[in-house]
Amino acid sequence: MNKGLLIFALAVVALAPKAWASDDCAVPMTDWQPRSAVAAVAKAQGWTLRRIRIDDGCYEVIGRDAKGRAIEAKLNPGTLQILEVEFEDQGREDGDDNGKGHD
């Protein structure tokens, strides 16, 4: 087997799981819960919302948790199941409205 072809094949095999794994939500818009329901989930969690947006077909909420930490949470738009919660860098400026913290 050609050495270059072997290296290419190994790279494809190594990267394939990342390509197949998806953090997108594949829910038809007709099955989505309204934003008011997303806000109710956030309130039940003790979160204060700054923003609700759509990212990769999922709801994404940006705000603060009950302890005042900046958070981003991803919710399934059909079931409103919390898929992921990220606690943002505490050192970021409050005026930073992109929700991503430091790069």
VOMAR-648039 format. One record per residue: residue number from 1; y, x, z of N, C-alpha, C in turn; residue in three letters. Coordinates in steps of 0.2 Angstrom, whole numbers. Last residue first. Layout:
<pts>
<pt><num>NUM</num><n_v>Y</n_v><n_u>X</n_u><n_w>Z</n_w><ca_v>Y</ca_v><ca_u>X</ca_u><ca_w>Z</ca_w><c_v>Y</c_v><c_u>X</c_u><c_w>Z</c_w><residu>Ala</residu></pt>
...
</pts>
This chain:
<pts>
<pt><num>103</num><n_v>172</n_v><n_u>-58</n_u><n_w>118</n_w><ca_v>168</ca_v><ca_u>-56</ca_u><ca_w>113</ca_w><c_v>165</c_v><c_u>-49</c_u><c_w>114</c_w><residu>Asp</residu></pt>
<pt><num>102</num><n_v>174</n_v><n_u>-69</n_u><n_w>132</n_w><ca_v>176</ca_v><ca_u>-63</ca_u><ca_w>128</ca_w><c_v>170</c_v><c_u>-61</c_u><c_w>123</c_w><residu>His</residu></pt>
<pt><num>101</num><n_v>173</n_v><n_u>-87</n_u><n_w>128</n_w><ca_v>174</ca_v><ca_u>-81</ca_u><ca_w>133</ca_w><c_v>176</c_v><c_u>-75</c_u><c_w>129</c_w><residu>Gly</residu></pt>
<pt><num>100</num><n_v>172</n_v><n_u>-98</n_u><n_w>121</n_w><ca_v>167</ca_v><ca_u>-93</ca_u><ca_w>120</ca_w><c_v>168</c_v><c_u>-87</c_u><c_w>125</c_w><residu>Lys</residu></pt>
<pt><num>99</num><n_v>182</n_v><n_u>-108</n_u><n_w>120</n_w><ca_v>176</ca_v><ca_u>-110</ca_u><ca_w>124</ca_w><c_v>171</c_v><c_u>-104</c_u><c_w>124</c_w><residu>Gly</residu></pt>
<pt><num>98</num><n_v>195</n_v><n_u>-107</n_u><n_w>115</n_w><ca_v>189</ca_v><ca_u>-107</ca_u><ca_w>110</ca_w><c_v>182</c_v><c_u>-108</c_u><c_w>114</c_w><residu>Asn</residu></pt>
<pt><num>97</num><n_v>206</n_v><n_u>-107</n_u><n_w>123</n_w><ca_v>203</ca_v><ca_u>-114</ca_u><ca_w>122</ca_w><c_v>197</c_v><c_u>-113</c_u><c_w>117</c_w><residu>Asp</residu></pt>
<pt><num>96</num><n_v>212</n_v><n_u>-98</n_u><n_w>136</n_w><ca_v>208</ca_v><ca_u>-97</ca_u><ca_w>130</ca_w><c_v>204</c_v><c_u>-104</c_u><c_w>129</c_w><residu>Asp</residu></pt>
<pt><num>95</num><n_v>219</n_v><n_u>-100</n_u><n_w>147</n_w><ca_v>222</ca_v><ca_u>-102</ca_u><ca_w>141</ca_w><c_v>218</c_v><c_u>-102</c_u><c_w>135</c_w><residu>Gly</residu></pt>
<pt><num>94</num><n_v>212</n_v><n_u>-94</n_u><n_w>157</n_w><ca_v>212</ca_v><ca_u>-101</ca_u><ca_w>157</ca_w><c_v>215</c_v><c_u>-104</c_u><c_w>150</c_w><residu>Asp</residu></pt>
<pt><num>93</num><n_v>204</n_v><n_u>-79</n_u><n_w>153</n_w><ca_v>210</ca_v><ca_u>-83</ca_u><ca_w>154</ca_w><c_v>209</c_v><c_u>-90</c_u><c_w>153</c_w><residu>Glu</residu></pt>
<pt><num>92</num><n_v>189</n_v><n_u>-74</n_u><n_w>161</n_w><ca_v>193</ca_v><ca_u>-76</ca_u><ca_w>155</ca_w><c_v>199</c_v><c_u>-80</c_u><c_w>157</c_w><residu>Arg</residu></pt>
<pt><num>91</num><n_v>181</n_v><n_u>-70</n_u><n_w>172</n_w><ca_v>187</ca_v><ca_u>-66</ca_u><ca_w>170</ca_w><c_v>191</c_v><c_u>-69</c_u><c_w>165</c_w><residu>Gly</residu></pt>
<pt><num>90</num><n_v>169</n_v><n_u>-77</n_u><n_w>171</n_w><ca_v>174</ca_v><ca_u>-79</ca_u><ca_w>176</ca_w><c_v>181</c_v><c_u>-76</c_u><c_w>175</c_w><residu>Gln</residu></pt>
<pt><num>89</num><n_v>161</n_v><n_u>-82</n_u><n_w>157</n_w><ca_v>164</ca_v><ca_u>-76</ca_u><ca_w>161</ca_w><c_v>170</c_v><c_u>-79</c_u><c_w>165</c_w><residu>Asp</residu></pt>
<pt><num>88</num><n_v>151</n_v><n_u>-97</n_u><n_w>159</n_w><ca_v>156</ca_v><ca_u>-93</ca_u><ca_w>155</ca_w><c_v>158</c_v><c_u>-87</c_u><c_w>160</c_w><residu>Glu</residu></pt>
<pt><num>87</num><n_v>135</n_v><n_u>-102</n_u><n_w>159</n_w><ca_v>141</ca_v><ca_u>-101</ca_u><ca_w>163</ca_w><c_v>145</c_v><c_u>-96</c_u><c_w>160</c_w><residu>Phe</residu></pt>
<pt><num>86</num><n_v>127</n_v><n_u>-114</n_u><n_w>149</n_w><ca_v>129</ca_v><ca_u>-107</ca_u><ca_w>150</ca_w><c_v>135</c_v><c_u>-107</c_u><c_w>154</c_w><residu>Glu</residu></pt>
<pt><num>85</num><n_v>113</n_v><n_u>-124</n_u><n_w>147</n_w><ca_v>119</ca_v><ca_u>-123</ca_u><ca_w>150</ca_w><c_v>121</c_v><c_u>-116</c_u><c_w>151</c_w><residu>Val</residu></pt>
<pt><num>84</num><n_v>103</n_v><n_u>-134</n_u><n_w>136</n_w><ca_v>106</ca_v><ca_u>-127</ca_u><ca_w>138</ca_w><c_v>112</c_v><c_u>-128</c_u><c_w>142</c_w><residu>Glu</residu></pt>
<pt><num>83</num><n_v>100</n_v><n_u>-147</n_u><n_w>135</n_w><ca_v>95</ca_v><ca_u>-142</ca_u><ca_w>132</ca_w><c_v>97</c_v><c_u>-135</c_u><c_w>134</c_w><residu>Leu</residu></pt>
<pt><num>82</num><n_v>99</n_v><n_u>-162</n_u><n_w>143</n_w><ca_v>102</ca_v><ca_u>-156</ca_u><ca_w>143</ca_w><c_v>98</c_v><c_u>-150</c_u><c_w>141</c_w><residu>Ile</residu></pt>
<pt><num>81</num><n_v>97</n_v><n_u>-177</n_u><n_w>134</n_w><ca_v>94</ca_v><ca_u>-172</ca_u><ca_w>138</ca_w><c_v>98</c_v><c_u>-165</c_u><c_w>137</c_w><residu>Gln</residu></pt>
<pt><num>80</num><n_v>102</n_v><n_u>-187</n_u><n_w>126</n_w><ca_v>106</ca_v><ca_u>-184</ca_u><ca_w>130</ca_w><c_v>103</c_v><c_u>-179</c_u><c_w>135</c_w><residu>Leu</residu></pt>
<pt><num>79</num><n_v>94</n_v><n_u>-192</n_u><n_w>115</n_w><ca_v>92</ca_v><ca_u>-193</ca_u><ca_w>122</ca_w><c_v>97</c_v><c_u>-191</c_u><c_w>127</c_w><residu>Thr</residu></pt>
<pt><num>78</num><n_v>103</n_v><n_u>-189</n_u><n_w>104</n_w><ca_v>99</ca_v><ca_u>-195</ca_u><ca_w>104</ca_w><c_v>97</c_v><c_u>-197</c_u><c_w>111</c_w><residu>Gly</residu></pt>
<pt><num>77</num><n_v>109</n_v><n_u>-176</n_u><n_w>106</n_w><ca_v>113</ca_v><ca_u>-182</ca_u><ca_w>105</ca_w><c_v>109</c_v><c_u>-189</c_u><c_w>105</c_w><residu>Pro</residu></pt>
<pt><num>76</num><n_v>105</n_v><n_u>-165</n_u><n_w>118</n_w><ca_v>102</ca_v><ca_u>-169</ca_u><ca_w>113</ca_w><c_v>106</c_v><c_u>-175</c_u><c_w>112</c_w><residu>Asn</residu></pt>
<pt><num>75</num><n_v>118</n_v><n_u>-154</n_u><n_w>123</n_w><ca_v>114</ca_v><ca_u>-160</ca_u><ca_w>124</ca_w><c_v>111</c_v><c_u>-162</c_u><c_w>118</c_w><residu>Leu</residu></pt>
<pt><num>74</num><n_v>124</n_v><n_u>-139</n_u><n_w>130</n_w><ca_v>122</ca_v><ca_u>-142</ca_u><ca_w>124</ca_w><c_v>117</c_v><c_u>-148</c_u><c_w>126</c_w><residu>Lys</residu></pt>
<pt><num>73</num><n_v>138</n_v><n_u>-133</n_u><n_w>139</n_w><ca_v>131</ca_v><ca_u>-136</ca_u><ca_w>139</ca_w><c_v>130</c_v><c_u>-140</c_u><c_w>133</c_w><residu>Ala</residu></pt>
<pt><num>72</num><n_v>148</n_v><n_u>-121</n_u><n_w>147</n_w><ca_v>146</ca_v><ca_u>-124</ca_u><ca_w>140</ca_w><c_v>139</c_v><c_u>-127</c_u><c_w>141</c_w><residu>Glu</residu></pt>
<pt><num>71</num><n_v>159</n_v><n_u>-119</n_u><n_w>160</n_w><ca_v>152</ca_v><ca_u>-120</ca_u><ca_w>158</ca_w><c_v>153</c_v><c_u>-122</c_u><c_w>150</c_w><residu>Ile</residu></pt>
<pt><num>70</num><n_v>167</n_v><n_u>-111</n_u><n_w>174</n_w><ca_v>168</ca_v><ca_u>-113</ca_u><ca_w>167</ca_w><c_v>160</c_v><c_u>-113</c_u><c_w>164</c_w><residu>Ala</residu></pt>
<pt><num>69</num><n_v>166</n_v><n_u>-116</n_u><n_w>190</n_w><ca_v>164</ca_v><ca_u>-112</ca_u><ca_w>185</ca_w><c_v>165</c_v><c_u>-115</c_u><c_w>178</c_w><residu>Arg</residu></pt>
<pt><num>68</num><n_v>168</n_v><n_u>-126</n_u><n_w>200</n_w><ca_v>174</ca_v><ca_u>-123</ca_u><ca_w>197</ca_w><c_v>172</c_v><c_u>-118</c_u><c_w>192</c_w><residu>Gly</residu></pt>
<pt><num>67</num><n_v>157</n_v><n_u>-132</n_u><n_w>206</n_w><ca_v>159</ca_v><ca_u>-126</ca_u><ca_w>209</ca_w><c_v>165</c_v><c_u>-123</c_u><c_w>206</c_w><residu>Lys</residu></pt>
<pt><num>66</num><n_v>154</n_v><n_u>-141</n_u><n_w>197</n_w><ca_v>156</ca_v><ca_u>-144</ca_u><ca_w>203</ca_w><c_v>159</c_v><c_u>-138</c_u><c_w>207</c_w><residu>Ala</residu></pt>
<pt><num>65</num><n_v>160</n_v><n_u>-134</n_u><n_w>181</n_w><ca_v>155</ca_v><ca_u>-137</ca_u><ca_w>185</ca_w><c_v>158</c_v><c_u>-139</c_u><c_w>192</c_w><residu>Asp</residu></pt>
<pt><num>64</num><n_v>170</n_v><n_u>-138</n_u><n_w>167</n_w><ca_v>169</ca_v><ca_u>-134</ca_u><ca_w>174</ca_w><c_v>164</c_v><c_u>-138</c_u><c_w>178</c_w><residu>Arg</residu></pt>
<pt><num>63</num><n_v>168</n_v><n_u>-137</n_u><n_w>150</n_w><ca_v>172</ca_v><ca_u>-139</ca_u><ca_w>156</ca_w><c_v>170</c_v><c_u>-135</c_u><c_w>162</c_w><residu>Gly</residu></pt>
<pt><num>62</num><n_v>161</n_v><n_u>-144</n_u><n_w>135</n_w><ca_v>165</ca_v><ca_u>-138</ca_u><ca_w>138</ca_w><c_v>169</c_v><c_u>-140</c_u><c_w>144</c_w><residu>Ile</residu></pt>
<pt><num>61</num><n_v>147</n_v><n_u>-149</n_u><n_w>127</n_w><ca_v>152</ca_v><ca_u>-150</ca_u><ca_w>132</ca_w><c_v>155</c_v><c_u>-144</c_u><c_w>135</c_w><residu>Val</residu></pt>
<pt><num>60</num><n_v>140</n_v><n_u>-153</n_u><n_w>112</n_w><ca_v>142</ca_v><ca_u>-148</ca_u><ca_w>116</ca_w><c_v>148</c_v><c_u>-150</c_u><c_w>121</c_w><residu>Glu</residu></pt>
<pt><num>59</num><n_v>127</n_v><n_u>-162</n_u><n_w>104</n_w><ca_v>133</ca_v><ca_u>-162</ca_u><ca_w>108</ca_w><c_v>134</c_v><c_u>-156</c_u><c_w>112</c_w><residu>Tyr</residu></pt>
<pt><num>58</num><n_v>121</n_v><n_u>-154</n_u><n_w>89</n_w><ca_v>120</ca_v><ca_u>-156</ca_u><ca_w>96</ca_w><c_v>127</c_v><c_u>-158</c_u><c_w>99</c_w><residu>Cys</residu></pt>
<pt><num>57</num><n_v>123</n_v><n_u>-149</n_u><n_w>76</n_w><ca_v>120</ca_v><ca_u>-156</ca_u><ca_w>77</ca_w><c_v>119</c_v><c_u>-158</c_u><c_w>84</c_w><residu>Gly</residu></pt>
<pt><num>56</num><n_v>130</n_v><n_u>-137</n_u><n_w>79</n_w><ca_v>123</ca_v><ca_u>-137</ca_u><ca_w>76</ca_w><c_v>119</c_v><c_u>-144</c_u><c_w>77</c_w><residu>Asp</residu></pt>
<pt><num>55</num><n_v>140</n_v><n_u>-146</n_u><n_w>89</n_w><ca_v>138</ca_v><ca_u>-139</ca_u><ca_w>87</ca_w><c_v>131</c_v><c_u>-139</c_u><c_w>85</c_w><residu>Asp</residu></pt>
<pt><num>54</num><n_v>154</n_v><n_u>-156</n_u><n_w>93</n_w><ca_v>147</ca_v><ca_u>-156</ca_u><ca_w>90</ca_w><c_v>146</c_v><c_u>-149</c_u><c_w>87</c_w><residu>Ile</residu></pt>
<pt><num>53</num><n_v>161</n_v><n_u>-158</n_u><n_w>109</n_w><ca_v>161</ca_v><ca_u>-157</ca_u><ca_w>102</ca_w><c_v>154</c_v><c_u>-157</c_u><c_w>99</c_w><residu>Arg</residu></pt>
<pt><num>52</num><n_v>172</n_v><n_u>-162</n_u><n_w>122</n_w><ca_v>166</ca_v><ca_u>-164</ca_u><ca_w>119</ca_w><c_v>166</c_v><c_u>-162</c_u><c_w>112</c_w><residu>Ile</residu></pt>
<pt><num>51</num><n_v>181</n_v><n_u>-154</n_u><n_w>135</n_w><ca_v>180</ca_v><ca_u>-155</ca_u><ca_w>128</ca_w><c_v>173</c_v><c_u>-157</c_u><c_w>126</c_w><residu>Arg</residu></pt>
<pt><num>50</num><n_v>182</n_v><n_u>-153</n_u><n_w>148</n_w><ca_v>188</ca_v><ca_u>-152</ca_u><ca_w>144</ca_w><c_v>188</c_v><c_u>-154</c_u><c_w>137</c_w><residu>Arg</residu></pt>
<pt><num>49</num><n_v>176</n_v><n_u>-162</n_u><n_w>162</n_w><ca_v>176</ca_v><ca_u>-160</ca_u><ca_w>155</ca_w><c_v>182</c_v><c_u>-158</c_u><c_w>152</c_w><residu>Leu</residu></pt>
<pt><num>48</num><n_v>168</n_v><n_u>-157</n_u><n_w>176</n_w><ca_v>174</ca_v><ca_u>-159</ca_u><ca_w>174</ca_w><c_v>175</c_v><c_u>-157</c_u><c_w>166</c_w><residu>Thr</residu></pt>
<pt><num>47</num><n_v>152</n_v><n_u>-162</n_u><n_w>183</n_w><ca_v>156</ca_v><ca_u>-158</ca_u><ca_w>178</ca_w><c_v>162</c_v><c_u>-161</c_u><c_w>177</c_w><residu>Trp</residu></pt>
<pt><num>46</num><n_v>142</n_v><n_u>-168</n_u><n_w>190</n_w><ca_v>147</ca_v><ca_u>-165</ca_u><ca_w>194</ca_w><c_v>152</c_v><c_u>-161</c_u><c_w>189</c_w><residu>Gly</residu></pt>
<pt><num>45</num><n_v>132</n_v><n_u>-175</n_u><n_w>183</n_w><ca_v>131</ca_v><ca_u>-168</ca_u><ca_w>184</ca_w><c_v>136</c_v><c_u>-165</c_u><c_w>189</c_w><residu>Gln</residu></pt>
<pt><num>44</num><n_v>139</n_v><n_u>-187</n_u><n_w>180</n_w><ca_v>133</ca_v><ca_u>-187</ca_u><ca_w>185</ca_w><c_v>131</c_v><c_u>-180</c_u><c_w>187</c_w><residu>Ala</residu></pt>
<pt><num>43</num><n_v>148</n_v><n_u>-182</n_u><n_w>171</n_w><ca_v>151</ca_v><ca_u>-184</ca_u><ca_w>177</ca_w><c_v>145</c_v><c_u>-184</c_u><c_w>183</c_w><residu>Lys</residu></pt>
<pt><num>42</num><n_v>139</n_v><n_u>-180</n_u><n_w>160</n_w><ca_v>143</ca_v><ca_u>-174</ca_u><ca_w>163</ca_w><c_v>146</c_v><c_u>-176</c_u><c_w>170</c_w><residu>Ala</residu></pt>
<pt><num>41</num><n_v>135</n_v><n_u>-193</n_u><n_w>158</n_w><ca_v>130</ca_v><ca_u>-188</ca_u><ca_w>160</ca_w><c_v>134</c_v><c_u>-182</c_u><c_w>163</c_w><residu>Val</residu></pt>
<pt><num>40</num><n_v>147</n_v><n_u>-198</n_u><n_w>154</n_w><ca_v>144</ca_v><ca_u>-201</ca_u><ca_w>160</ca_w><c_v>139</c_v><c_u>-196</c_u><c_w>162</c_w><residu>Ala</residu></pt>
<pt><num>39</num><n_v>150</n_v><n_u>-191</n_u><n_w>142</n_w><ca_v>154</ca_v><ca_u>-190</ca_u><ca_w>148</ca_w><c_v>151</c_v><c_u>-193</c_u><c_w>154</c_w><residu>Ala</residu></pt>
<pt><num>38</num><n_v>140</n_v><n_u>-197</n_u><n_w>134</n_w><ca_v>140</ca_v><ca_u>-189</ca_u><ca_w>136</ca_w><c_v>144</c_v><c_u>-188</c_u><c_w>142</c_w><residu>Val</residu></pt>
<pt><num>37</num><n_v>144</n_v><n_u>-210</n_u><n_w>133</n_w><ca_v>138</ca_v><ca_u>-208</ca_u><ca_w>137</ca_w><c_v>137</c_v><c_u>-201</c_u><c_w>139</c_w><residu>Ala</residu></pt>
<pt><num>36</num><n_v>155</n_v><n_u>-208</n_u><n_w>126</n_w><ca_v>156</ca_v><ca_u>-210</ca_u><ca_w>133</ca_w><c_v>150</c_v><c_u>-209</c_u><c_w>137</c_w><residu>Ser</residu></pt>
<pt><num>35</num><n_v>150</n_v><n_u>-204</n_u><n_w>113</n_w><ca_v>153</ca_v><ca_u>-199</ca_u><ca_w>118</ca_w><c_v>154</c_v><c_u>-201</c_u><c_w>125</c_w><residu>Arg</residu></pt>
<pt><num>34</num><n_v>134</n_v><n_u>-213</n_u><n_w>111</n_w><ca_v>141</ca_v><ca_u>-212</ca_u><ca_w>110</ca_w><c_v>144</c_v><c_u>-207</c_u><c_w>115</c_w><residu>Pro</residu></pt>
<pt><num>33</num><n_v>119</n_v><n_u>-206</n_u><n_w>104</n_w><ca_v>122</ca_v><ca_u>-209</ca_u><ca_w>109</ca_w><c_v>130</c_v><c_u>-208</c_u><c_w>109</c_w><residu>Gln</residu></pt>
<pt><num>32</num><n_v>112</n_v><n_u>-207</n_u><n_w>88</n_w><ca_v>116</ca_v><ca_u>-204</ca_u><ca_w>93</ca_w><c_v>119</c_v><c_u>-209</c_u><c_w>98</c_w><residu>Trp</residu></pt>
<pt><num>31</num><n_v>105</n_v><n_u>-213</n_u><n_w>77</n_w><ca_v>101</ca_v><ca_u>-213</ca_u><ca_w>84</ca_w><c_v>106</c_v><c_u>-209</c_u><c_w>89</c_w><residu>Asp</residu></pt>
<pt><num>30</num><n_v>112</n_v><n_u>-211</n_u><n_w>66</n_w><ca_v>111</ca_v><ca_u>-218</ca_u><ca_w>68</ca_w><c_v>108</c_v><c_u>-219</c_u><c_w>75</c_w><residu>Thr</residu></pt>
<pt><num>29</num><n_v>111</n_v><n_u>-198</n_u><n_w>64</n_w><ca_v>117</ca_v><ca_u>-200</ca_u><ca_w>67</ca_w><c_v>117</c_v><c_u>-207</c_u><c_w>69</c_w><residu>Met</residu></pt>
<pt><num>28</num><n_v>95</n_v><n_u>-191</n_u><n_w>68</n_w><ca_v>100</ca_v><ca_u>-195</ca_u><ca_w>63</ca_w><c_v>106</c_v><c_u>-198</c_u><c_w>67</c_w><residu>Pro</residu></pt>
<pt><num>27</num><n_v>94</n_v><n_u>-175</n_u><n_w>74</n_w><ca_v>94</ca_v><ca_u>-182</ca_u><ca_w>76</ca_w><c_v>98</c_v><c_u>-186</c_u><c_w>71</c_w><residu>Val</residu></pt>
<pt><num>26</num><n_v>90</n_v><n_u>-160</n_u><n_w>77</n_w><ca_v>89</ca_v><ca_u>-164</ca_u><ca_w>71</ca_w><c_v>88</c_v><c_u>-171</c_u><c_w>72</c_w><residu>Ala</residu></pt>
<pt><num>25</num><n_v>100</n_v><n_u>-148</n_u><n_w>83</n_w><ca_v>97</ca_v><ca_u>-154</ca_u><ca_w>85</ca_w><c_v>96</c_v><c_u>-158</c_u><c_w>78</c_w><residu>Cys</residu></pt>
<pt><num>24</num><n_v>96</n_v><n_u>-130</n_u><n_w>83</n_w><ca_v>99</ca_v><ca_u>-136</ca_u><ca_w>80</ca_w><c_v>96</c_v><c_u>-142</c_u><c_w>83</c_w><residu>Asp</residu></pt>
<pt><num>23</num><n_v>90</n_v><n_u>-119</n_u><n_w>86</n_w><ca_v>93</ca_v><ca_u>-122</ca_u><ca_w>92</ca_w><c_v>97</c_v><c_u>-128</c_u><c_w>90</c_w><residu>Asp</residu></pt>
<pt><num>22</num><n_v>74</n_v><n_u>-114</n_u><n_w>80</n_w><ca_v>81</ca_v><ca_u>-116</ca_u><ca_w>79</ca_w><c_v>83</c_v><c_u>-120</c_u><c_w>85</c_w><residu>Ser</residu></pt>
<pt><num>21</num><n_v>63</n_v><n_u>-102</n_u><n_w>74</n_w><ca_v>66</ca_v><ca_u>-105</ca_u><ca_w>80</ca_w><c_v>73</c_v><c_u>-108</c_u><c_w>78</c_w><residu>Ala</residu></pt>
<pt><num>20</num><n_v>62</n_v><n_u>-96</n_u><n_w>62</n_w><ca_v>59</ca_v><ca_u>-102</ca_u><ca_w>62</ca_w><c_v>62</c_v><c_u>-106</c_u><c_w>69</c_w><residu>Trp</residu></pt>
<pt><num>19</num><n_v>69</n_v><n_u>-84</n_u><n_w>64</n_w><ca_v>71</ca_v><ca_u>-88</ca_u><ca_w>58</ca_w><c_v>68</c_v><c_u>-95</c_u><c_w>59</c_w><residu>Ala</residu></pt>
<pt><num>18</num><n_v>62</n_v><n_u>-78</n_u><n_w>74</n_w><ca_v>69</ca_v><ca_u>-80</ca_u><ca_w>75</ca_w><c_v>71</c_v><c_u>-85</c_u><c_w>70</c_w><residu>Lys</residu></pt>
<pt><num>17</num><n_v>49</n_v><n_u>-76</n_u><n_w>68</n_w><ca_v>50</ca_v><ca_u>-81</ca_u><ca_w>74</ca_w><c_v>57</c_v><c_u>-83</c_u><c_w>75</c_w><residu>Pro</residu></pt>
<pt><num>16</num><n_v>53</n_v><n_u>-66</n_u><n_w>58</n_w><ca_v>51</ca_v><ca_u>-73</ca_u><ca_w>56</ca_w><c_v>52</c_v><c_u>-78</c_u><c_w>62</c_w><residu>Ala</residu></pt>
<pt><num>15</num><n_v>55</n_v><n_u>-53</n_u><n_w>61</n_w><ca_v>61</ca_v><ca_u>-57</ca_u><ca_w>61</ca_w><c_v>59</c_v><c_u>-65</c_u><c_w>60</c_w><residu>Leu</residu></pt>
<pt><num>14</num><n_v>42</n_v><n_u>-47</n_u><n_w>60</n_w><ca_v>46</ca_v><ca_u>-46</ca_u><ca_w>66</ca_w><c_v>52</c_v><c_u>-51</c_u><c_w>67</c_w><residu>Ala</residu></pt>
<pt><num>13</num><n_v>39</n_v><n_u>-50</n_u><n_w>47</n_w><ca_v>35</ca_v><ca_u>-53</ca_u><ca_w>52</ca_w><c_v>38</c_v><c_u>-53</c_u><c_w>59</c_w><residu>Val</residu></pt>
<pt><num>12</num><n_v>49</n_v><n_u>-43</n_u><n_w>40</n_w><ca_v>48</ca_v><ca_u>-50</ca_u><ca_w>39</ca_w><c_v>44</c_v><c_u>-53</c_u><c_w>45</c_w><residu>Val</residu></pt>
<pt><num>11</num><n_v>45</n_v><n_u>-30</n_u><n_w>44</n_w><ca_v>52</ca_v><ca_u>-32</ca_u><ca_w>46</ca_w><c_v>52</c_v><c_u>-40</c_u><c_w>45</c_w><residu>Ala</residu></pt>
<pt><num>10</num><n_v>33</n_v><n_u>-28</n_u><n_w>38</n_w><ca_v>33</ca_v><ca_u>-28</ca_u><ca_w>45</ca_w><c_v>40</c_v><c_u>-31</c_u><c_w>48</c_w><residu>Leu</residu></pt>
<pt><num>9</num><n_v>36</n_v><n_u>-29</n_u><n_w>25</n_w><ca_v>32</ca_v><ca_u>-34</ca_u><ca_w>27</ca_w><c_v>32</c_v><c_u>-34</c_u><c_w>35</c_w><residu>Ala</residu></pt>
<pt><num>8</num><n_v>44</n_v><n_u>-17</n_u><n_w>24</n_w><ca_v>47</ca_v><ca_u>-24</ca_u><ca_w>22</ca_w><c_v>43</c_v><c_u>-29</c_u><c_w>25</c_w><residu>Phe</residu></pt>
<pt><num>7</num><n_v>35</n_v><n_u>-8</n_u><n_w>26</n_w><ca_v>40</ca_v><ca_u>-8</ca_u><ca_w>31</ca_w><c_v>44</c_v><c_u>-15</c_u><c_w>30</c_w><residu>Ile</residu></pt>
<pt><num>6</num><n_v>26</n_v><n_u>-10</n_u><n_w>15</n_w><ca_v>24</ca_v><ca_u>-11</ca_u><ca_w>22</ca_w><c_v>29</c_v><c_u>-12</c_u><c_w>27</c_w><residu>Leu</residu></pt>
<pt><num>5</num><n_v>35</n_v><n_u>-6</n_u><n_w>5</n_w><ca_v>33</ca_v><ca_u>-13</ca_u><ca_w>5</ca_w><c_v>30</c_v><c_u>-15</c_u><c_w>12</c_w><residu>Leu</residu></pt>
<pt><num>4</num><n_v>36</n_v><n_u>7</n_u><n_w>7</n_w><ca_v>42</ca_v><ca_u>3</ca_u><ca_w>7</ca_w><c_v>40</c_v><c_u>-4</c_u><c_w>8</c_w><residu>Gly</residu></pt>
<pt><num>3</num><n_v>23</n_v><n_u>12</n_u><n_w>5</n_w><ca_v>26</ca_v><ca_u>13</ca_u><ca_w>12</ca_w><c_v>32</c_v><c_u>8</c_u><c_w>12</c_w><residu>Lys</residu></pt>
<pt><num>2</num><n_v>11</n_v><n_u>3</n_u><n_w>-4</n_w><ca_v>17</ca_v><ca_u>6</ca_u><ca_w>-4</ca_w><c_v>21</c_v><c_u>6</c_u><c_w>3</c_w><residu>Asn</residu></pt>
<pt><num>1</num><n_v>-6</n_v><n_u>4</n_u><n_w>0</n_w><ca_v>0</ca_v><ca_u>0</ca_u><ca_w>0</ca_w><c_v>6</c_v><c_u>4</c_u><c_w>0</c_w><residu>Met</residu></pt>
</pts>
